[in-house]
Amino acid sequence: MDATGAIASHAVGLNWEAIDGPARLAAATFLHDSLCVGIAGAQAPHAEDIWTAVSRWSGQGGACLVLGRVERLAPADAAFVNAFQIHAQEFDCVHEAAVVHPLATILAALLSDLGSGVPRTGPALLTALVAGVDVAVALGLAATTPLRFFRPATAGIFGSVAALANLRGCDLETTRNAIGYALAFASGTMQAHVEGKPALPVQIAQAARSALQAIELAEAGLPGPMAAIDGPFGYLPLFETGFDLTRLFDSLGVGHRITEVSWKPFPTGRAAHGAIVATQELMRSQGLCAANLETLVYEAPPLIHRLVGRPATESMSPAYARLCFPWLGAVVLMRGTVGLEDFREESLTDHALHNLAQRIRVVANANADPAAFVPAFAEARLTDGRVCKVDVVAQFGSPHWPLSPAEHLEKARTCLAFVGMEACHVGLSELIADLPQTCDVGAALNAVLRHPTR
């Protein structure tokens, strides 16, 4: 089977009964995590600007839930806003090997479908989410060379189309046509990442919105390109420098990729997490602190240096700072951790933090894997002449070192508290636990989140 056909078949063929217990649990867990992160995103930098722009497109009004807000929007507009909010603070989950943030696009698209007036059950929503993650991650895993385009958006649109096709019960032909229109709409530049601009989450927002449009066009009867994935001008030849279709087929063939997704314990680029935890460990076990640091070097695979090795600058934006380990390391040394509140203007312009950041850098090792996050190590030279080192062999939040249930719930509570919605914490947690028995997820979510402060 060709790649487009394999993706379409997987999207429409997956059902709840075929999903094992670990995948069901992971789907519910990361649904919960992403909802809370998206709610916190209602107060992300530029969230109000996004709301203003979207309101100008079609005006406010509609039936679709917007995370962290009282107002509702039309489906495509809600998908755009929700996807932006889920990714805007770099707190959403990630599949490390695929270098894809799958739920930002997929969940935003699915949430919009919950406002369509057609009740969707908990198992139906979770099945669609699993199908979408399988597809987005399979496309990321097929790549054999480093990121060329912003994969969370470019692969994310195909995962979102697959999820919507599954939730709506589309047939194979319609799904394949929708995948063709996903190719027509696919975009996402890494230049936004390099510059640390809000265009990064905007690209994810547009992918979620475009996925809805792709599925609607296909359902209306428009034929799309048939070889959208592996044709001569299909997704993989255009967006990836090198790829291996066998890896795509293998990924779709066995298990579910949702079980391989990692939490983000900190609202920063995932590539900085190993270095953050290593710095905390040096502080705990070796006595490292801001006052006695001479230099701190994090030596890691080239992907880490590429994504978070940038220097701190006086005029950097919150988006840039989240992707700058020298500055993030300084925050950890001064405050012990990195949280949502650390990206306000007073922190970004703090001279003490910037002076400390000048003593911290990221160095690339010789790892040839273009998607590797580990192994790595942090080495600190102290003012008393001591040299301290800690190795990093796993990322906190990964399947090899997952958040405990208590840590997961604390992250959820913190996200809700960030926007004054902590009162929803217990109700939302109970809703997620009851999803397999929920007959109308959209109605249940609206009931639990009916009193946001914004």
C-alpha positions in Angstrom: 0.0 0.0 0.0 1.2 3.5 -0.7 1.8 5.9 2.2 -1.3 8.0 1.7 -3.5 4.9 1.6 -1.8 3.5 4.7 -2.5 6.7 6.6 -6.1 6.9 5.4 -6.7 3.2 6.3 -5.3 3.6 9.7 -7.3 6.8 10.4 -10.7 5.3 9.5 -10.0 1.7 10.7 -9.0 2.3 14.3 -11.7 1.6 16.9 -11.8 1.7 20.7 -11.8 -2.0 21.1 -8.4 -2.2 19.3 -6.7 0.2 21.7 -5.0 -1.4 24.6 -5.1 -0.3 28.2 -1.7 1.6 28.3 -2.7 3.6 25.1 -6.2 4.4 26.5 -4.6 5.7 29.8 -2.0 7.7 27.9 -4.7 9.3 25.7 -6.7 10.4 28.7 -3.7 11.6 30.5 -2.3 13.8 27.7 -5.8 15.0 26.9 -6.0 16.3 30.4 -2.5 17.8 30.3 -3.2 19.5 27.0 -6.6 21.0 28.1 -4.9 22.5 31.2 -2.0 23.8 29.2 -4.4 25.3 26.7 -6.4 27.0 29.5 -3.2 28.5 30.9 -2.5 29.7 27.3 -5.4 32.2 27.6 -2.9 34.4 29.4 0.1 33.6 27.1 2.0 36.5 25.5 0.0 37.7 22.4 -3.1 35.6 23.3 -5.2 38.8 23.4 -3.7 39.8 20.0 -4.7 36.5 18.6 -8.2 36.9 20.0 -8.5 40.4 18.4 -7.4 39.1 15.0 -9.7 36.1 15.0 -12.6 38.3 16.0 -12.0 40.5 13.0 -12.1 37.5 10.6 -15.7 36.5 11.4 -16.8 38.2 14.5 -17.4 36.6 17.8 -20.1 34.0 18.2 -20.5 30.3 17.7 -20.9 27.1 19.7 -17.3 25.9 20.1 -15.4 26.0 23.4 -12.4 28.3 23.7 -10.1 27.2 26.5 -10.0 29.6 29.4 -12.7 31.9 28.0 -16.4 32.5 28.4 -16.9 33.4 24.7 -17.5 30.8 22.1 -16.4 30.8 18.4 -17.2 29.1 15.1 -15.3 25.8 14.6 -12.4 27.0 12.5 -11.8 30.1 14.6 -11.9 28.1 17.8 -9.4 25.6 16.4 -7.0 28.4 15.6 -7.3 30.0 19.1 -7.1 26.8 21.0 -4.1 25.5 19.1 -2.3 28.8 19.6 -3.0 28.7 23.3 -1.9 25.0 23.7 1.5 25.6 22.2 2.1 29.3 23.0 3.9 28.7 26.3 5.9 25.7 25.2 4.2 23.6 27.9 2.5 21.0 25.6 3.5 17.4 25.3 5.9 16.2 22.7 7.0 13.0 20.9 10.8 13.4 21.2 11.9 11.0 18.4 9.5 12.4 15.9 10.2 16.0 17.0 6.4 16.6 17.0 4.0 18.3 19.4 1.0 16.2 18.4 -1.8 17.3 20.6 -1.6 21.0 20.0 -3.0 20.7 16.5 -5.0 17.4 17.0 -6.8 18.3 20.2 -7.6 21.8 18.9 -9.2 20.4 15.8 -11.2 17.8 17.8 -12.4 20.3 20.4 -13.9 22.3 17.5 -15.8 19.2 16.3 -17.3 18.8 19.8 -19.2 22.1 19.1 -20.8 20.8 16.0 -24.0 19.8 17.8 -23.3 16.0 17.3 -22.6 14.4 20.7 -19.3 12.6 20.8 -18.6 9.9 23.4 -15.5 9.7 25.5 -14.2 6.6 23.7 -14.9 8.2 20.3 -12.8 11.2 21.3 -9.9 9.2 22.7 -9.9 6.9 19.7 -9.7 9.8 17.3 -6.9 11.3 19.4 -4.9 8.1 19.3 -5.4 7.8 15.5 -4.2 11.4 15.0 -1.1 11.0 17.1 -0.2 7.7 15.3 -0.3 9.6 12.0 1.5 12.8 13.0 4.3 10.8 14.8 4.6 8.3 11.9 5.4 11.2 9.6 8.0 12.5 12.0 9.6 9.1 12.5 9.8 8.6 8.7 12.3 11.5 8.5 16.0 10.5 8.5 17.5 14.0 8.5 17.2 17.0 10.8 14.2 19.4 10.8 13.9 21.4 7.7 10.4 22.8 8.3 8.5 23.1 11.6 7.2 19.6 11.9 4.6 20.1 14.7 2.7 22.1 12.1 3.6 20.3 8.9 3.0 16.8 10.3 0.4 18.1 12.7 -2.1 19.0 10.0 -2.1 15.4 8.7 -2.6 14.0 12.2 -5.5 16.4 12.7 -7.1 15.3 9.5 -6.7 11.7 10.5 -8.3 12.4 13.9 -11.2 14.2 12.4 -11.8 11.5 9.8 -11.9 8.9 12.6 -14.2 11.0 14.8 -16.6 11.7 12.0 -16.6 8.2 10.6 -15.4 9.3 7.2 -15.0 6.6 4.5 -11.6 5.8 2.9 -12.1 7.9 -0.2 -13.1 11.0 1.7 -10.2 10.6 4.1 -7.8 10.3 1.3 -9.1 13.4 -0.4 -8.8 15.3 2.9 -5.2 14.2 3.2 -4.7 15.7 -0.3 -6.0 19.0 0.9 -3.9 18.8 4.0 -0.9 18.7 1.6 -2.3 21.8 -0.2 -2.5 23.7 3.1 0.6 22.4 4.9 3.2 25.0 6.0 5.5 25.8 8.8 8.9 27.5 8.8 11.8 27.0 11.3 12.7 30.6 10.8 10.1 31.5 13.4 11.9 29.1 15.8 15.3 30.6 15.1 14.0 34.1 15.8 11.7 33.1 18.7 8.6 34.7 17.2 5.0 34.0 18.0 4.6 32.8 14.4 5.7 29.5 15.9 2.4 28.8 17.7 0.5 30.6 15.0 1.7 28.0 12.5 0.3 25.3 14.8 -2.9 27.3 15.0 -3.2 27.5 11.2 -2.6 23.8 10.9 -5.5 23.0 13.2 -7.7 25.4 11.3 -6.6 24.1 7.9 -7.3 20.5 9.0 -11.0 21.4 9.6 -11.1 23.1 6.2 -9.5 20.1 4.5 -12.0 17.6 5.9 -14.9 19.9 5.0 -13.7 20.2 1.4 -13.4 16.4 1.1 -16.8 15.9 2.7 -18.2 18.3 0.2 -17.0 16.1 -2.6 -13.8 17.8 -3.8 -11.2 15.3 -5.0 -7.7 15.9 -3.6 -4.3 14.8 -4.7 -4.0 11.1 -4.3 -0.3 10.7 -3.6 -0.2 13.4 -1.0 2.5 11.8 1.2 5.0 10.1 -1.0 4.3 11.4 -4.5 7.0 13.3 -6.3 5.7 16.5 -4.9 4.1 15.0 -1.8 4.7 15.8 1.8 7.8 13.7 2.5 9.8 14.7 -0.6 8.9 18.4 -0.2 9.2 18.8 3.6 11.9 16.3 4.6 15.5 16.2 3.2 15.6 12.4 3.7 13.0 9.9 4.6 12.3 6.1 4.9 8.8 4.9 4.1 9.5 1.6 5.9 9.7 3.5 9.2 6.3 5.1 8.5 4.7 1.7 7.7 6.3 0.1 10.8 5.1 2.9 13.0 1.5 2.6 11.9 1.7 -1.2 12.0 2.3 -2.0 15.7 1.2 -0.3 18.9 0.2 3.3 19.4 2.5 6.3 19.6 0.5 8.1 22.3 2.3 5.8 24.8 5.7 7.3 23.6 4.6 10.9 24.2 6.5 13.0 26.9 5.1 15.5 29.3 6.8 18.9 29.6 7.5 19.5 33.3 8.7 23.1 32.4 7.2 25.7 30.1 10.2 25.8 27.8 11.5 24.1 24.7 11.8 20.4 25.4 15.4 20.5 24.3 16.2 22.5 27.4 14.6 20.1 29.9 17.6 17.8 30.3 19.8 20.8 31.0 17.3 22.2 33.5 17.1 19.0 35.5 20.9 18.5 35.3 21.3 22.0 36.8 18.9 21.3 39.5 20.8 18.1 40.4 24.1 20.0 40.5 22.5 22.5 42.9 21.1 19.7 45.1 24.0 17.3 45.2 27.1 19.5 44.5 26.2 22.8 46.0 26.1 24.8 42.8 24.4 28.2 43.1 24.3 31.5 41.3 27.0 33.0 43.6 29.6 30.3 43.1 29.2 29.6 39.4 32.1 30.3 37.1 30.9 28.4 34.0 28.2 25.9 33.2 28.4 23.8 30.0 25.7 21.5 28.8 27.2 19.1 26.2 24.4 17.3 24.2 23.4 16.0 20.8 23.4 18.6 17.9 19.6 18.9 18.0 19.8 20.4 21.5 22.3 22.9 20.5 20.3 23.9 17.5 17.1 24.3 19.4 18.1 25.9 22.7 21.8 26.8 22.4 21.1 30.4 21.3 22.6 33.3 23.3 20.5 35.4 25.7 19.9 39.0 24.5 18.6 42.0 26.2 15.7 42.5 23.8 14.6 38.8 23.6 10.9 37.9 23.5 9.2 35.4 25.9 9.2 32.9 22.9 12.9 33.4 22.4 13.6 33.0 26.1 11.7 29.7 26.3 14.2 28.4 23.7 17.4 29.8 25.3 19.0 27.5 27.8 21.7 30.0 28.9 18.9 32.3 30.2 16.7 29.4 31.5 19.7 28.0 33.3 20.2 31.4 35.0 16.5 31.3 36.1 17.0 27.9 37.6 20.1 29.0 39.5 18.3 32.1 40.8 14.9 30.5 41.5 15.3 26.8 41.6 13.0 26.0 38.7 11.2 27.6 35.7 7.5 28.3 35.8 4.8 30.1 33.8 5.4 33.3 35.7 9.1 33.6 34.8 8.5 35.1 31.3 7.1 38.4 32.3 8.9 41.6 31.3 10.6 42.1 34.6 12.3 38.8 34.3 13.3 39.1 30.7 15.0 42.4 31.5 16.6 41.3 34.8 20.3 42.3 34.6 21.3 39.7 37.2 19.8 37.0 35.1 21.4 38.2 32.0 24.8 38.5 33.7 24.5 34.9 34.9 23.4 33.7 31.5 26.7 34.9 30.0 28.4 32.1 32.0 26.2 29.3 30.6 26.4 27.7 27.2 25.3 24.6 25.2 27.9 22.6 23.2 27.0 20.0 20.5 28.6 16.5 20.8 29.2 14.2 17.9 25.9 12.3 18.1 24.8 11.5 14.5 21.1 10.9 15.4 19.2 14.0 14.1 16.5 13.6 16.7 18.5 12.6 19.7 18.0 14.4 23.1 20.4 12.2 25.1 23.0 11.2 26.2 24.3 14.5 27.5 26.0 15.9 30.5 26.2 19.2 32.4 29.6 20.4 33.8 30.0 23.3 36.2 33.2 25.0 37.2 32.9 26.7 40.5 34.7 29.7 41.9 36.5 27.6 44.5 38.1 25.6 41.7 35.8 22.5 41.9 34.4 20.9 38.7 31.0 19.2 39.1 29.4 17.0 36.5 26.1 15.1 36.1 25.2 12.8 33.2 21.8 12.9 31.5 20.5 9.6 30.1 16.8 10.3 30.1 14.5 13.3 30.0 12.2 14.0 32.9 8.7 13.6 31.7 9.6 10.9 29.1 8.1 7.4 29.1 11.5 6.3 30.7 11.1 8.9 33.5 7.4 9.8 33.6 5.6 12.3 35.8 4.0 10.5 38.7 0.2 10.9 39.0 0.7 13.5 41.7 3.2 15.4 39.6 0.8 15.3 36.6 -2.1 16.6 38.7 0.1 19.4 40.3 1.0 20.6 36.8 -2.7 20.6 35.8 -3.5 22.6 39.0 -0.7 25.1 38.4 -1.9 25.7 34.8 -5.5 26.3 35.9 -4.4 28.6 38.8 -2.3 30.7 36.4 -5.6 32.0 34.9 -7.7 31.9 38.0 -9.5 28.6 37.2 -8.2 26.4 40.0 -11.8 25.8 41.1 -12.2 23.7 37.9 -9.3 21.4 38.9 -11.3 18.6 40.7 -14.2 18.6 38.2 -11.9 18.4 35.2 -9.8 15.6 36.7 -13.0 13.7 37.5 -14.3 14.2 34.0 -11.1 12.7 32.5 -11.3 9.7 34.8 -14.9 9.1 33.7 -14.3 9.6 29.9 -14.9 5.9 29.0 -18.4 6.3 30.3 -19.1 9.8 29.0 -21.8 10.1 26.4 -21.3 13.7 25.4 -17.8 15.1 26.0 -18.6 18.5 24.6 -21.4 19.1 27.0 -19.4 17.7 29.9 -16.4 20.0 29.2 -18.7 23.0 28.9 -20.2 22.2 32.2 -16.9 21.8 34.0 -15.3 24.9 32.4 -18.4 27.1 32.4 -17.0 29.7 34.8 -13.6 30.9 33.5 -12.5 34.3 34.9 -11.8 35.7 31.4 
